[in-house]
Structure formats: structure tokens, C-alpha cells
Amino acid sequence: MNRSLSPATPARISFLSILLLSFLSLAQPALAENENPVHEYELDNGLKVLVKQDKRAPVAVIQVWYRIGTSYEYEGITGLSHALEHMMFKGTKKYKSGEFEKMVSAIGARNNAFTSQDYTAYYEVLANDKLEDAMEIEADRMRNLVFDPAEFKKEIEVVKEERRWRTDDKPSSLTREQFNAVAFLNSPYRAPVIGWMVDLEGMKLKDAKEWYKKWYTPNNATLVVVGDVEPEKVFNMAKKYFSVYASNDLPEVKARTEVAQKGKRNIELKLPAKLASLRMGFKTPGMISAKKGKVPAWEPYALEVLANILDGGDSARFAKNLVRGKEIAASAGAGYYGYGRLDNLLVVSGVPANGVKTSDLKKSLLDEINILKTELVSEAELKRVKAQVIAGEVFERDSIQHMATLLGSLESVGLGHKYIDQYVPGVLAVTAKQIQEVANKYLIEDTLTVAELIPLPLNAAKKSAFKVN
């Protein structure tokens, strides 16, 4: 979050309010009137195909989403989904290792992949007349991957080094990882996407091969194409390249519902670091719980708006009151993690200002939350925050890659791609009273987990320690 902008003067606030309110009145119909709807198809083998036309430029993005990620893993194999992602670039029965990258480069495409808690996705961004080439490549590696022992051994070492670089050597990442492990007891969200190092060290080639065979199947995948394309032509391409595979009997996915938390949890991490930091999380329902009728449909939207009231830009309460006002925080943020296949958290974090105790920052962050419980948000602030939330969504949807990612992720977590049309109406319908209600219902001490990073001298690596109470 950019905290360098100067506070707005009263005159600027007035003009900005008019501008945002005008945008707010236009945003809903602009998003609701979708002149290029999502075309949905399904092959006989269960592969779902989503196509959205966007003719602004002769480019397209193709993504293949598999409903498999860390939240499907169990103890002992954490990080397996991510390790398999690496292997997907190492050759098939048709193409040797290294040929994939050469082919992608030859057609002028940009490609990559990513693994999350709930899915793994592969994509190419390319000229629209090269779409069929990418389609053939993705179809080939869906079921024809070759598991070479030497390649696997090398890639596991790459993943281990990635873990050291991304997590073990970064105090903030290590704090986040330990925080999640304490915040969740039974939910698979307690494990890191990259996996625990001990599991990576014990990972076998047969683990990845079996995981691939179980989950990389057309009836567990979604093909998403967005750009200057003809939907029917895309569907015919999909049939040509993907229909050759039969559907698979998918393994049963156990619920692994999170155990109810009965009191505040605390963890202290003593790590070599330059700055102290704080991370706090409250158990909250996700959009998936609202869809299943477990909580009122409006609650996730109220939590989304609440998080943006606290940290929705330079005029949000954390920035205005704690960073600039009291100058108690060097930075402070809030985020609602409500778009997975399982319930997650609303997280609040911060770095104390120079000379400020972490305990004082913690109190100030919680004080701001408590104000939301006792005082209704003003109508002016609520409208401004809604406008900012919707504006951010509009600007992001302008990217064909973001649009494809949005469609694929919603489909992969069980919400369905049509959920995209509910977002703006859901945000606009949130009331000040609803924000107060979710604050009192969910942002409570009994569901709170607190992680505090206590910095040690940078040369004190051997003294690193964790303490949970």
C-alpha cells in the first residue's frame, strides 16, 4: 500500500467525494451490462470451457486450471502440488524436456504457472492467431507427462532453494507461515503452499506421479480463454485437443472443517530481522459459506468493506489515524481472505514506528476495530470506500489476464464464474449496521491469533526461536 501520498485538503476531499460518488452511480450498470458475456461449454469428459471475447487487441490468454493445491494435501506431502507444477515443464511423451519453452518462445508467447492453496493453473499470453498452438501444448501435458528421476531430483532441489529464498530467509514470510500454522488446527490452510522443508526432503518421484494421475484429468479442470477470439472456434479447438482423454474417478475430498477456536492464541518469533512486526487474524466465514447457506449472504461483503475501511488507501483509518495521526505505525494493513474453497481469516498487520512498542501498536490496531463495533460508519465514508472497492475491481477487470484469472479461480474454488456478477451489487448493498454486526460477531478475542516478530541482531541466526502460548 502506498503511504507516501499527502493528506487531502478539505477542498480536495469535497471534489474527490463528488467524483467518487458519480463513479459509484455509474459503476453498477457499467459492470452489469455485459456486452461480452462468458460463454460456457462442457466436453463429454467433464472439461469445463469458459470463453470471454475482448476484441480491443489481437491477443488472447489461455489458462488451464486444475482443482488441486495445498488444501488437498495431507501431512507428509505438503508442497507436492507445487512440486508437480515444476515437473509440468519437464517434458511429455511427445516433447522432450526443454522443447516446451522453445515452442512457447517460437510463437511469441509469455507463459508461466502458479500454485495456491486451492488450485494450480498454467497459462500463455500470446497473439490470438497462435492460440491453437498453446491449446495443443496444454492438452498434451494434461495426461502425457514424463517423470524422469533425474529431472525430479533436480526440481526438488530447486523447490527447496525457492523455499529458503522466499520463506526461510525472510522474517516476514516466516512469520506469516508460523502464524498460519498456529491459527488453524485442522484446516489444510495451516500448511504453506511451497511445503514444509521436511516434507520436501522426503518427497519421492512416485508421490508426484500418483498425484498427477489422480488430479490432472479433464473432469477436474477448467479451460479459460479471454481475448480476441471466437467462442465457437475456441470450443471446437478444445474438443479437438482435449476430448481424446477420458474422465477419471476423482478421489474423495474430506471436509477437514476447522475446529472451533476457544480462546486467543499467541506466538512469538525471535528471528534475525531489522524491524519488529505484528500479525493478527480473526476467524471469518468465506463466500463459499454464504453460498452454502451457512451464513447470511451479505456477511462476506460486509467483511470485505470493513477491511477496506481499515486499509483501503491513504484515507483509510489505519493510514489516517495510526500512520499519520498518532504516528504509532510505520505501516498497517488489513485484508479479508474470503474467496477460497474453505473459510479463512480477516488479517490485520503492522510494523511499529521507531521507538514504539509492539504492544502499543497492537492496542491501537484493536482500538480501531473496537470503534467499528460501537460506532456506525458514516454514510460519507461508506460511500467513499464502496467507490474505491468497485473502482479497483473495474480497473483490474480491464486486463484480459486478470479477467481470465478471476473466472478460473471462482470456478476452481466452487463459487462458479457467475459469482463475478454478484460482487458489485453485494458491495453496494452493504450498510453501516451490517459492518457493525460482523465486527461484533467475528472480530472477537476468542477467535483471534496473534503473531509477534521480535527482532534479533542480523548475525544471531543460531538464536532464532518460536514460542507459542
Sequence and secondary structure as in RCSB ss.txt:
>XXXX:A:sequence
MNRSLSPATPARISFLSILLLSFLSLAQPALAENENPVHEYELDNGLKVLVKQDKRAPVAVIQVWYRIGTSYEYE
GITGLSHALEHMMFKGTKKYKSGEFEKMVSAIGARNNAFTSQDYTAYYEVLANDKLEDAMEIEADRMRNLVFDPA
EFKKEIEVVKEERRWRTDDKPSSLTREQFNAVAFLNSPYRAPVIGWMVDLEGMKLKDAKEWYKKWYTPNNATLVV
VGDVEPEKVFNMAKKYFSVYASNDLPEVKARTEVAQKGKRNIELKLPAKLASLRMGFKTPGMISAKKGKVPAWEP
YALEVLANILDGGDSARFAKNLVRGKEIAASAGAGYYGYGRLDNLLVVSGVPANGVKTSDLKKSLLDEINILKTE
LVSEAELKRVKAQVIAGEVFERDSIQHMATLLGSLESVGLGHKYIDQYVPGVLAVTAKQIQEVANKYLIEDTLTV
AELIPLPLNAAKKSAFKVN
>XXXX:A:secstr
    S    HHHHHHHHHHHHHHHHHHHHHHHS SS EEEEE TTS EEEEEE TTSSEEEEEEEES SGGG  T
T TTHHHHHHHHTTS BSSS TTHHHHHHHHTT EEEEEE SS EEEEEEEEGGGHHHHHHHHHHHHH B   HH
HHHHHHHHHHHHHIIIIIT HHHHHHHHHHHHH SSSGGGS TT  HHHHHT  HHHHHHHHHHH SGGGEEEEE
EES  HHHHHHHHHHHHTTS                 S EEEEEEEE SS EEEEEEEE  HHHHHTTSS TTHH
HHHHHHHHHHHSSTTSHIIIIIIIIS  EEEEEEEE   SSS EEEEEEEEE TT  HHHHHHHHHHHHHHHHHS
   HHHHHHHHHHHHHHHHHHHTSHHHHHHHHHHHHHTTS GGGGGGHHHHHHT  HHHHHHHHHHHS GGGEEE
EEEEEE TT GGG EEEE 
